[in-house]
């Protein structure tokens, strides 16, 4: 089946069998390996992508559901100039990356939150990240990173 969508600002037209998962299409056919498979059951959030601005688990999403949508993967988060997005910088600044396996999914969920709520509370951040599991950092550093990114994006703090 032919699937046409926009991925990280570029139009994509790709043939895929009907049973293909979005995760496999993104990783194997588009070569974007930043989106990880952690559990394959939608429980860990390592495979989080943004589908029309909403965070979704790519491991559970049939690739056909990408048809006509705007998709953003971790590779599309930065502005393309070679610099990091404020969320990425904040994760580094706050030490919110240990092994890094969960980081792409965390960043995607954080980005979706900050696009819809530029001034979240800690509780709102916890709720937004509830579908993402980190086994290394503990969530304090991650929450601080999202709070820092929110300030930068609101213009209250320089990069």
C-alpha positions, 0 to 999 in steps of 0.5 A: 500500500502507498502511504503519503505523509509529511515527516519532519517537514518533508513529503514522503511517499512510500510503499509498505505492507498493510501490517507494517507498524509506523515504528518499522516504517520510520526506522527501517524504510526512512532510516530514522533510528532515533525513534527507539523500540523499547517494549513493543507494547506501548508501555515505555514511550521510547517510540514516541513520535508526534502525529499531527502534534500529538504524542503517540506510540509508533510501536502500536500505530499501523503505518497506514494511520500516517496517511496525510498526517504531519509526523515529527520524529526526534530527528525533526526536533532541532531547527535544522541549522545544526543547533539543538532545540531548547528542549534538547539543550535543557536535557543536557544542562540538567543531566536528564540523559543517562543511557539516553534510550528513553530520551527521544521519547521524553523529548517528543512528549515534552515538545508536545506539552510545551507546544500546547502549554508553554507554562506547565506545572510540575504536575502537568509535566509529570502527567505529560510524561506518564507514558514515558519510562526512564530507568536511569535518571529518576524524573527530577532532572527530566522535570527540571529540564522541561521547566528550563526549556519552557522558560527558554521558549517563553523568552525568560531565559537565554539558551 
